[in-house]
Amino acid sequence: MTVDEKKAIDALRRLAKKWPDTLWIFADGNSLHVTRCGADGERVMLSHGGVDPDMIVESINIPNDGGDF
């Protein structure tokens, strides 16, 4: 592992310790999407099961597998 890779992983660990319960992240393969939770603290989904795009507060371009491995 390179020094930059270790720093990136360490930064994610620090972030996880202070991540607010009001936000969650979902991945689509191209980006990570920071999404607000509903008033009840749960993930807001559409009736067909997709993520409600109105709840996305930010998208960050980090390549990922989309969660389907």
N, C-alpha and C positions, 0 to 999 in steps of 0.2 A: 504494500500500500504506500502511495506517495504521501508526502507531507501535506499537500493540498487536499488529498482525499481524506486524510485523517482529520484535518481541520473542518472540512465540510460535515463529516459525520459527527464530530464533537459539537458543532454548531446546532445540528438537528437535535442532539440529546439535550442541550441547554434549552432550546426552544420547547421541547416536549414537557419540560418541567414547569414551564410557565404558560402553556397553551390554555386559553380560556375555554370553559365548558360550553360557551355559547357558539363556538365555531367548530366545524369539522372539515375535512379535506376529502375530495374525491378525485380520482384520476381518470383520464380518458385516453391515455397513451401518448399524448403530446404535451399536456399541461396538467398541473395540479391546480384544482379550483378550491379556493377557500370559500366556504359556504356557511351562512348563518343558520343556526338551529331555530326551530319554531318556538312559540311562547311556552310550550310545554317541555322544552329542552330536547325534543326529538328531531331527527332529520326530516325535513319536509320533502316529500316525494309526490310526483304526479300520480294520478289514478292508474296509469299503465305501468308504474314502477320506476319511471325515470326521475332524475333529480330535477327539482323545480328551478329553472334558470333564474327566476326572480330573486332567489335566495343567495346567488353567487355574489360575493363582494369583491373578489379579486381572482385573477387567473395568473399563474406563474409558469413560465415555459421551462419545465424540467421534464425531460423524457422519462417515461415510466411504462410499465407493462399494462396499465389500465385495470389492474386488479384481477385479471382473469387467468392467472397461471395455473 
